[in-house]
Amino acid sequence: MRAKLIGICGSLSTGKTALARNLTSKLNLEGRVAEYVPEAATDYIIECAAPAGVFEQSAILLEQMKREQDRCNLAGVEWVISDCPAILVQAYAIELAREMDANTRKALVDIHRMVGEYVGKYDVLFYIPKERAVVNNGISQFTDKDAKRIDGYVKMMLYLHKIQYETVTGNIEQRVALTYEKLTRRFFK
């Protein structure tokens, strides 16, 4: 049986990583076998520098999807928690597509198509709205204004792909409790 794939999406500095890691820990503490999928973009930035355009985002999208599916196929894993689902990679690609030539437009359309085909693999998608100022993590160069714009792209992609999602707010403890409760009601009957 394939593991349940849970995506945590939202703009940068919304607490996606903290929620994904803490939810993974909570599931494991409750006797569920859960795996955390780190954001491929972070590794890309550390190894290669910030993506300069849509083509790099395409590579990041493919790597993120591969990471998620590899973990979903691990023997014994029941839950896979991703802190940067495909929908978020698409939002970043839109942000990077400021000056769109024909090749960039084609690449953006390709990303939109790939995400549209892939999003059905998520069993649940949680959205964290932009509520706090951007925290400089030493990796991302985005500002608070950028984060608000990306949040708009995330919401637009959720709408365009007709994705059902659950909004999660509050501090980290409240978010973990809320997401765990929603998963419990939906899957642990």
Secondary structure, 3 states (H helix, E strand, C coil): CCCEEEEEEECCCCCHHHHHHHHHHHHHHCCCCEEEECCHHHHHHHHHCCCCCHHHHHHHHHHHHHHHHHHHCCCCCCEEEECCCHHHHHHHHHHHCCCCCHHHHHHHHHHHHHHHHHHHHCCEEEEECCCCCCCCCCCCCCCHHHHHHHHHHHHHHHHHCCCCCEECCCCHHHHHHHHHHHHHHHHCC
